[in-house]
Amino acid sequence: MTNTFRAKIGDDGRVVIPATFRKQPGFHPGDTVVIEQDGDAVKISSYAQVLKEVQEHFRQYVKPGQSVVDELIAERRAEAAQEEAELAEWLARHGRSGA
């Protein structure tokens, strides 16, 4: 079922979202929303809903039992070790100590 409401855009570009439209998605004053344009249409979604949709989309790329956090930490540690090795090599070539 589609609900329809007629509203005017104010001089400052604001549009008031009717209470009945704010209740179902759980919009509250001060909340962050995501506004998407699809051709001539505009869609307003809660930030939480968009975040949930993005997480669900990317969940398909995570293997069962795999921790993306552990993988990220391991990658960052490897990068840090590589940076340390490169710095030590540069210091050695230039006759400097790493202290």
C-alpha positions as YAML, in Angstrom:
chain: A
units: angstrom
residues:
- id: 1
  name: MET
  ca: [0.00, 0.00, 0.00]
- id: 2
  name: THR
  ca: [1.36, 3.41, -0.94]
- id: 3
  name: ASN
  ca: [0.68, 6.43, 1.23]
- id: 4
  name: THR
  ca: [0.60, 9.82, -0.43]
- id: 5
  name: PHE
  ca: [1.00, 13.24, 1.12]
- id: 6
  name: ARG
  ca: [1.16, 16.61, -0.53]
- id: 7
  name: ALA
  ca: [3.75, 19.07, 0.81]
- id: 8
  name: LYS
  ca: [5.30, 22.35, -0.26]
- id: 9
  name: ILE
  ca: [8.97, 23.13, -0.40]
- id: 10
  name: GLY
  ca: [9.75, 26.19, 1.71]
- id: 11
  name: ASP
  ca: [11.89, 29.11, 0.58]
- id: 12
  name: ASP
  ca: [14.83, 27.55, 2.42]
- id: 13
  name: GLY
  ca: [14.35, 24.19, 0.63]
- id: 14
  name: ARG
  ca: [12.82, 22.41, 3.62]
- id: 15
  name: VAL
  ca: [10.01, 19.89, 3.40]
- id: 16
  name: VAL
  ca: [8.07, 18.79, 6.47]
- id: 17
  name: ILE
  ca: [7.70, 15.01, 6.71]
- id: 18
  name: PRO
  ca: [4.27, 14.19, 8.19]
- id: 19
  name: ALA
  ca: [4.22, 12.37, 11.53]
- id: 20
  name: THR
  ca: [2.64, 9.27, 10.00]
- id: 21
  name: PHE
  ca: [5.58, 9.01, 7.58]
- id: 22
  name: ARG
  ca: [8.16, 9.52, 10.36]
- id: 23
  name: LYS
  ca: [6.77, 6.89, 12.74]
- id: 24
  name: GLN
  ca: [7.12, 3.70, 10.66]
- id: 25
  name: PRO
  ca: [10.82, 4.11, 9.77]
- id: 26
  name: GLY
  ca: [11.47, 5.53, 13.25]
- id: 27
  name: PHE
  ca: [12.62, 9.01, 12.21]
- id: 28
  name: HIS
  ca: [13.24, 11.35, 15.15]
- id: 29
  name: PRO
  ca: [14.33, 15.00, 15.27]
- id: 30
  name: GLY
  ca: [18.10, 15.19, 14.87]
- id: 31
  name: ASP
  ca: [18.43, 11.78, 13.17]
- id: 32
  name: THR
  ca: [20.66, 11.39, 10.15]
- id: 33
  name: VAL
  ca: [18.86, 10.29, 7.00]
- id: 34
  name: VAL
  ca: [20.06, 9.26, 3.56]
- id: 35
  name: ILE
  ca: [18.45, 10.93, 0.58]
- id: 36
  name: GLU
  ca: [18.71, 9.16, -2.77]
- id: 37
  name: GLN
  ca: [17.69, 10.40, -6.19]
- id: 38
  name: ASP
  ca: [16.35, 7.86, -8.66]
- id: 39
  name: GLY
  ca: [15.46, 9.64, -11.86]
- id: 40
  name: ASP
  ca: [12.74, 12.12, -10.93]
- id: 41
  name: ALA
  ca: [12.00, 10.43, -7.59]
- id: 42
  name: VAL
  ca: [13.56, 11.10, -4.19]
- id: 43
  name: LYS
  ca: [13.81, 8.43, -1.48]
- id: 44
  name: ILE
  ca: [14.50, 9.16, 2.20]
- id: 45
  name: SER
  ca: [15.82, 6.31, 4.35]
- id: 46
  name: SER
  ca: [17.12, 6.12, 7.88]
- id: 47
  name: TYR
  ca: [20.88, 5.93, 8.17]
- id: 48
  name: ALA
  ca: [20.48, 2.75, 10.23]
- id: 49
  name: GLN
  ca: [18.43, 1.10, 7.47]
- id: 50
  name: VAL
  ca: [20.96, 1.98, 4.77]
- id: 51
  name: LEU
  ca: [23.81, 0.72, 6.96]
- id: 52
  name: LYS
  ca: [21.91, -2.56, 7.49]
- id: 53
  name: GLU
  ca: [21.36, -2.95, 3.72]
- id: 54
  name: VAL
  ca: [25.05, -2.31, 2.97]
- id: 55
  name: GLN
  ca: [26.14, -4.83, 5.63]
- id: 56
  name: GLU
  ca: [23.75, -7.44, 4.23]
- id: 57
  name: HIS
  ca: [25.06, -6.84, 0.71]
- id: 58
  name: PHE
  ca: [28.71, -7.30, 1.70]
- id: 59
  name: ARG
  ca: [28.01, -10.25, 4.02]
- id: 60
  name: GLN
  ca: [27.94, -12.50, 0.94]
- id: 61
  name: TYR
  ca: [31.68, -11.94, 0.49]
- id: 62
  name: VAL
  ca: [32.62, -13.13, 3.99]
- id: 63
  name: LYS
  ca: [33.44, -16.82, 4.25]
- id: 64
  name: PRO
  ca: [31.84, -18.74, 7.16]
- id: 65
  name: GLY
  ca: [34.12, -18.72, 10.18]
- id: 66
  name: GLN
  ca: [36.19, -15.87, 8.76]
- id: 67
  name: SER
  ca: [36.73, -12.77, 10.87]
- id: 68
  name: VAL
  ca: [37.16, -9.69, 8.72]
- id: 69
  name: VAL
  ca: [38.45, -7.87, 11.79]
- id: 70
  name: ASP
  ca: [41.20, -10.43, 12.36]
- id: 71
  name: GLU
  ca: [42.02, -10.34, 8.65]
- id: 72
  name: LEU
  ca: [42.27, -6.54, 8.70]
- id: 73
  name: ILE
  ca: [44.50, -6.59, 11.79]
- id: 74
  name: ALA
  ca: [46.78, -9.20, 10.20]
- id: 75
  name: GLU
  ca: [47.04, -7.16, 6.99]
- id: 76
  name: ARG
  ca: [47.83, -3.98, 8.92]
- id: 77
  name: ARG
  ca: [50.50, -5.75, 11.00]
- id: 78
  name: ALA
  ca: [52.10, -7.10, 7.83]
- id: 79
  name: GLU
  ca: [52.07, -3.60, 6.29]
- id: 80
  name: ALA
  ca: [53.60, -2.13, 9.46]
- id: 81
  name: ALA
  ca: [56.34, -4.79, 9.46]
- id: 82
  name: GLN
  ca: [57.07, -4.03, 5.79]
- id: 83
  name: GLU
  ca: [57.26, -0.30, 6.54]
- id: 84
  name: GLU
  ca: [59.65, -0.96, 9.47]
- id: 85
  name: ALA
  ca: [61.86, -3.13, 7.24]
- id: 86
  name: GLU
  ca: [61.94, -0.45, 4.53]
- id: 87
  name: LEU
  ca: [62.81, 2.22, 7.09]
- id: 88
  name: ALA
  ca: [65.58, 0.09, 8.60]
- id: 89
  name: GLU
  ca: [67.00, -0.55, 5.12]
- id: 90
  name: TRP
  ca: [66.90, 3.17, 4.26]
- id: 91
  name: LEU
  ca: [68.58, 4.09, 7.56]
- id: 92
  name: ALA
  ca: [71.30, 1.48, 7.01]
- id: 93
  name: ARG
  ca: [71.99, 2.76, 3.48]
- id: 94
  name: HIS
  ca: [72.30, 6.31, 4.77]
- id: 95
  name: GLY
  ca: [74.47, 5.45, 7.76]
- id: 96
  name: ARG
  ca: [71.87, 6.29, 10.35]
- id: 97
  name: SER
  ca: [70.58, 4.33, 13.29]
- id: 98
  name: GLY
  ca: [66.95, 3.65, 13.99]
- id: 99
  name: ALA
  ca: [67.06, 4.98, 17.58]
...
